[in-house]
Amino acid sequence: MKKNKKNHDMSEEKKSVQDADNLNQTPADENLQNEQNVENEAVEQTESVSQEASDNAEIRLTEAEIKLADMQDKFLRQAAEFDNYRKRTVKEKAELIKNGSADIMTEILPFIDDLERAIANSQKSDDFQTLKDGIEIIYNKLLRTLEQKGLQKISPKDEPFDTDFHEAIAMIPAPDEESKGKVLDCTRDGYKLNDKVLRHAQVAVAQ
């Protein structure tokens, strides 16, 4: 009984001391405590915001790394596709250069057959006029075929001399003033394919 009374007295004494402390606390101390509490709350909020920003930055970094890896993969695939395309194009170009004349060669083969027959017939006949006519037929047929492929003959007799298409191999005195600067004779015809000169015509020019 005495012990319980003693504990009760001690609690009362402790409460009295705390109340005294509260009574002795000044307004300045209360303001300081309030400022400390506000500062602690601000620090806690700042740390929370910093952690959130750090988490967001890590997420964005991960997303950027994934996008970069995807772009690198696409780039490597496109580079490989372009390299294959380049190799294929080079191969096709080489084959085109090598076999580009196959079409025209195929067109010429019938004329070789005709000439071989003409040669064979010439050994069996003395009719040179018939042989001559046959050769002219083959020649005209061949020329028409080549013209269909874009070949044009340059035979510039009596035309003004033009260095773009003619090669002067001789200069001849002009028979009159009107003939000066013109082609008097063509010793070898020239040819052009479409608008490209394959061979200049060899000519004699009046001076």
C-alpha positions in Angstrom: 0.0 0.0 0.0 2.8 2.3 0.9 4.6 1.4 -2.4 1.6 2.3 -4.5 1.3 5.6 -2.7 5.0 6.3 -3.3 4.7 5.6 -7.1 1.7 7.8 -7.3 3.6 10.6 -5.5 6.5 10.3 -8.0 4.2 10.5 -11.0 2.6 13.5 -9.7 6.0 15.0 -9.1 7.1 14.3 -12.7 4.0 15.7 -14.1 4.4 18.8 -12.0 8.0 19.2 -13.3 6.8 18.8 -17.0 4.0 21.4 -16.4 6.6 23.7 -14.9 8.8 23.3 -17.9 5.9 24.0 -20.2 5.1 27.1 -18.2 8.7 28.2 -18.3 8.9 27.8 -22.2 9.0 31.2 -23.9 7.4 32.2 -27.2 10.8 32.4 -28.8 11.4 28.8 -28.0 8.0 27.9 -29.6 8.9 29.8 -32.8 12.3 28.0 -33.0 10.6 24.7 -32.5 8.0 25.5 -35.3 10.8 26.6 -37.7 12.7 23.4 -37.0 9.5 21.4 -37.7 9.0 23.3 -41.0 12.6 22.8 -42.0 12.4 19.1 -41.3 9.2 18.8 -43.4 10.9 20.7 -46.2 13.9 18.4 -46.1 11.7 15.4 -46.2 9.7 16.8 -49.2 13.0 17.6 -51.0 14.3 14.1 -50.4 11.1 12.6 -51.7 11.1 14.8 -54.9 14.8 14.0 -55.5 14.1 10.3 -55.2 11.2 10.5 -57.6 13.2 12.5 -60.1 16.0 9.9 -59.8 13.6 7.1 -60.5 12.1 8.9 -63.5 15.6 9.5 -64.8 16.5 5.8 -64.6 13.3 4.9 -66.4 14.0 7.4 -69.2 17.6 6.2 -69.5 16.5 2.6 -69.8 13.9 3.6 -72.5 16.6 5.5 -74.4 19.0 2.5 -74.2 16.3 0.3 -75.6 15.6 2.7 -78.5 19.3 3.1 -79.2 19.8 -0.7 -79.4 16.8 -0.9 -81.8 18.1 1.8 -84.0 21.6 0.2 -84.1 20.0 -3.1 -85.1 18.0 -1.4 -87.9 21.1 0.4 -89.1 23.1 -2.8 -89.3 20.3 -4.5 -91.2 20.0 -1.6 -93.7 23.8 -1.5 -94.1 23.8 -5.2 -94.9 20.9 -4.9 -97.3 22.7 -2.0 -99.1 25.9 -3.9 -99.3 24.1 -6.9 -100.9 22.3 -4.5 -103.3 25.7 -2.9 -104.3 27.3 -6.3 -104.9 24.3 -7.4 -106.9 24.3 -4.2 -109.0 28.1 -4.5 -109.7 27.6 -8.1 -110.8 24.6 -7.2 -113.1 26.6 -4.3 -114.6 29.6 -6.6 -115.3 27.3 -9.1 -117.0 25.6 -6.4 -119.0 29.0 -5.1 -120.2 30.1 -8.6 -121.0 26.9 -9.7 -122.8 25.5 -6.3 -123.8 26.1 -7.0 -127.5 24.3 -10.4 -127.5 21.1 -8.9 -128.9 22.8 -7.3 -131.9 24.9 -10.4 -132.5 21.8 -12.4 -132.7 20.4 -10.0 -135.3 23.6 -10.3 -137.4 23.7 -14.1 -137.5 21.2 -14.4 -140.4 23.4 -12.2 -142.5 26.4 -14.4 -141.8 24.3 -17.3 -143.0 23.4 -15.4 -146.2 27.0 -14.5 -146.9 28.1 -18.1 -146.4 25.5 -19.3 -148.9 26.6 -16.6 -151.3 30.2 -17.7 -151.1 29.2 -21.3 -151.6 27.1 -20.5 -154.6 29.9 -18.3 -156.2 32.0 -21.4 -156.4 29.3 -23.2 -158.4 28.4 -20.4 -160.9 30.2 -17.9 -163.1 27.2 -15.5 -163.0 28.9 -12.6 -161.3 25.9 -10.3 -161.8 23.7 -12.6 -159.8 26.4 -12.8 -157.1 26.7 -9.0 -157.1 22.9 -8.6 -156.8 22.8 -11.1 -153.9 25.6 -9.3 -152.0 23.7 -6.0 -152.4 20.5 -7.5 -151.1 22.4 -8.8 -148.0 24.1 -5.5 -147.5 20.9 -3.5 -147.7 19.1 -5.9 -145.4 21.9 -5.7 -142.9 22.0 -1.9 -143.0 18.2 -1.6 -142.5 18.5 -3.9 -139.4 21.2 -1.8 -137.9 19.3 1.4 -138.6 16.4 0.0 -136.7 18.8 -0.4 -133.8 19.7 3.4 -134.0 22.7 3.2 -136.4 23.0 6.2 -138.8 25.5 6.5 -141.7 27.5 9.8 -142.0 28.2 10.3 -145.7 28.7 14.1 -146.0 29.6 14.7 -149.7 28.8 18.3 -150.7 27.9 19.2 -147.1 29.8 21.9 -145.1 32.8 20.4 -143.2 31.9 19.8 -139.5 34.7 18.6 -137.1 32.0 17.0 -134.9 31.3 14.4 -137.6 34.1 14.7 -140.2 37.8 14.0 -140.2 39.7 15.9 -142.9 42.4 13.7 -144.5 43.0 16.0 -147.5 42.6 19.6 -148.6 41.6 20.1 -152.3 41.5 23.4 -154.2 37.9 24.5 -154.5 36.5 24.5 -158.1 34.5 27.6 -157.2 33.8 30.0 -154.3 30.6 28.2 -153.4 32.4 25.0 -152.8 35.0 26.4 -150.3 34.7 24.8 -146.9 32.6 21.9 -148.2 33.3 18.2 -148.4 34.2 17.3 -152.0 34.8 13.6 -151.5 34.1 11.0 -148.7 36.7 8.3 -148.6 35.2 6.4 -145.7 31.7 6.8 -144.3 31.2 7.5 -140.7 28.6 6.2 -138.3 26.7 7.3 -135.2 24.5 5.4 -132.8 21.5 7.5 -131.9 23.4 10.9 -131.3 26.8 9.4 -130.4 29.5 9.4 -133.1 31.0 5.9 -133.4 33.3 6.8 -136.3 34.0 10.1 -138.0 33.7 10.2 -141.8 37.0 10.6 -143.6 36.7 13.4 -146.1 38.5 15.7 -148.6 37.7 19.3 -148.0 37.7 22.2 -150.6 39.8 25.2 -149.7 
